[in-house]
Amino acid sequence: MRDRIARALVWMLRLLLPAQGRHAAALTPEPDTQPTPENPWSRPWTGPTKEEAAEFFRQQAETTLELHAIRERRRAAVLATMGTDYPYSYPGAPFPASAFATAGAVSA
């Protein structure tokens, strides 16, 4: 039993303590040959140009209008299932939104 304990102790010490002797050099890792990445704080921040920012906001405006139309159509569909008229209209509609002006109409 003492032999097993001694072997386990030696094994643990070999794992925890650094190696010594002529074979210790073979266990050391080789130095990293990869170049160190450039520090992002060493140069000034470069933001988008005026044209890039304008294009981004134009795309956001188009997306917002599309989402608004989708939300309005869904709201009209939900209210229609409840039996309430919603003054939903779109460009080129055969009837104006004022055609929905009834007592049960919901204002937007």
N, C-alpha and C positions, 0 to 999 in steps of 0.2 A: 504494500500500500504506500509506503514511504517513497518507493521508487517511482510510482505513478505521479505522486505529488511533486517530486523533484523534477521529473521530466516536464510536467505541465508548467511549473514555475520557470524552468529554463526556456521553454517554448514562448511563454509570455514575455520574458525579458528580451528575447531575441526580436520579438515584434516591436516592443516599445523603445528599446535603446538603440542608438545608432551603431552601425557596424564598424568594426575596427580591423586593422590588418591590411594585407595586400589586396584582398578582394573587395574592400570597402569602396574603392574607386569605381569598380564596375557597377555598383548599385546606385551611384549618384546620377540623377537625371541630367541629360544633356541640356545645355543652355538653349533657350528659345531662340530660334533663328528668324521668327516672324518679326517684322518691324512693328514698333509700337504705334498704335493709331494716333492720329493727330488730335490734339486737345481741341474740342469745339469752341472753347472760350478764348483760344489764342487769336482768333480772327473775328472781325465784327459780323453781326448777324445780317444776313442778306434776305430781305423780304421780297414779296412779289412786286412786280412792276405795276405801274398805274393801269396798263392795258390788261394784265392778268387779273388784277382785282376787279376791274370793270366787267370782264368776262365772267368771273365767278359770281358776282352779284346779279348779272343778267340771267345766268342759269338758275340761280336760287329763286329769282322772281318768277320765272316760267314754271318751276316746280311748285312754288307756293300757289300760283293761280290754278294749276292742275289739281292740286290737293284740295283747294277750296271748292272747286266744281264737284269733285268726287264727294266731299263731305256734304255739300248741299243736296246732291242727288240722293244720297243715302238718307239724309234727314227727311226729304220729301217721301221716299219710299216707306220709311217707318211710320210717318204720320198718316200716309194713305192706308196702311194696314190697320190703323186705329180709327179710320173714318174721318180724319181731319184733312181739310184742304190746306195745302202749303203753297204760298205764292211763288212757285218755282218757275222761272222762265230762262230762256237762253237766247242768244242772238239767232235770229231767223225763225223763232218760234211762231206757230200760226196764231197764237193768241198772246196778249200782253199779260203781265203779272197782275194788272188791275182787274182782270177778269175773275180773279180768285177772291176779290174783296167781298166776302160774305161774313156772316156773324161768327162762323166757326173758324175763320182764318187765323193763322198764327203769324205774328210779325217777326221778321228776322232780326 
